[in-house]
Amino acid sequence: MNSDRQVIHLAIAFDQNYLQPFYALSTSILRNHTNEIVFIHAITTGISDEEKSNITNYIEEHNARISFYSIDETFVNQFVVINKWTSAVYYRLFFPLLIPHDIPRLLYLDTDVIVNGRLTELFSTDLDGFPLAAVYDNYVKRQPLLDIHEEGEYFNSGVLLMDLNHWRVQKNSEGA
């Protein structure tokens, strides 16, 4: 891989229920980023070693790379507050604890996202010292189960730009 190309570190978390959406998301990423170095960091549960091998082969066939990280699903299950969610929705909070410290930022994408263009501008966004960039969720105004009672405090967690250094300094994952 040519080192002059921009490196984009993406974070994706899913369980066995979202294997096919993962392939749709990764295909949309890879087709839009042939000039960048794409590195996918994945937290998965319930995915067999054979399927991880298939995923790795697919990603590498498109000149990208993927690393899998393990997480204690039993530990994460204690955070589930809404029964329609699985523990996988909380995996995104643990990337800063698992990713090597020489990687300064990650762009987290939910598996139900389809990328229709290049992510380079979003990935390069200046976070001005903040640990996270997200957008206001227009659909969900309040979420009392998460102690969010004021409109404007709930954000879409399906696309998150993380400054890992600031996130770690503030110990945001440790507070989970």
Secondary structure, DSSP 8 states (H G I E B T S, - for coil): --TTS-EEEEEEEEEGGGHHHHHHHHHHHHHH-SSSEEEEEEEEES--HHHHHHHHHHHHHTT-EEEEE---HHHHHTT--STTS-GGGGGGGGHHHHS-TT--EEEEE-TT----S--HHHHT---TT-SEEEEE-SS---BGGGTB-STT--EEEEEEEEEHHHHHHHTTTTT-
